[in-house]
Amino acid sequence: MITSNLRRYVYWQFRDFIRDRGYALLLVGFLIGFTIVAPVRGMGRTIDATLARSLLIAVLSQVSFILAFITLNGIVSTDRKLGYYRFLFSKPVSIPLYYVQLFFVYLVGFLAAVAVLLGLFAFFTAPIDLIRPLLFCALVYLSLGGIAFLISTLFRYDWPILAGVFLGSAILHSMWQFREGWRRMVLAVLPPVYRLTDALPSIVNRRPVDANDVLWLLGYSAICFAAGLYVLRRRPFA
């Protein structure tokens, strides 16, 4: 019964994603990409494959993170804050499993929106390999997703906390990356978002990626995701 009810929610989760986030992802992604690509085309330069990859790296370094934030914002907290849980869980449904399903529905929707934007990018610049940029965006979502999920289970207004965590982590790493002692210990427990920026050029240009970086990013996020599920099981949702 619970599993059957859960499957029925997939259609509504996709529909709500398109309505609440999908159009915003396409609009924001297009506008950011336009501000980077349009000046180059305006100068009359021929965009070959090498220049297209450089432009793609510049676009992805902004678009992938911003779109992931838009997608993950309020993934749990919105239902609590607006009282939607009263309707969503009026039938026998596992709350943790519902949000696991929602997390992956959002991943599929996020990648679909990115694929559309990459197609537009290739149309206005030059033919590019779409698989590797999609892999990078999937890595961004999965690396940020677990942390965003945990924060959203704990706080009603999660986006300013999420933004503070990631911006703080990036700033402290830029300041303390060569320091030792207690500063190194602080960096060790903060989200390793800087590793995503380091991995971007390697993924797009088909160079080897540090497997330790990928494992650290996904492992950190997975631990946070598991902690978020624990919160959903133990904490009264209302």
Secondary structure, DSSP 8 states (H G I E B T S, - for coil): -HHHHHHHHHHHHHHHHIIIIIHHHHHHHHHHHHHHHHHHHHTT----HHHHHHHHHHHHHHHHHHHHHHHHTTTTHHHHHHTTHHHHTSSS--HHHHHHHHHHHHHHHHHHHHHHHHHHHHHHS----SHHHHHHHHHHHHHHHHHHHHHHHH-SSHHHHHHHHHHHHHHHHHHHTT--THHHHHHHHS--THHHHHHHHHHHTT----HHHHHHHHHHHHHHHHHHHHHHHHS---
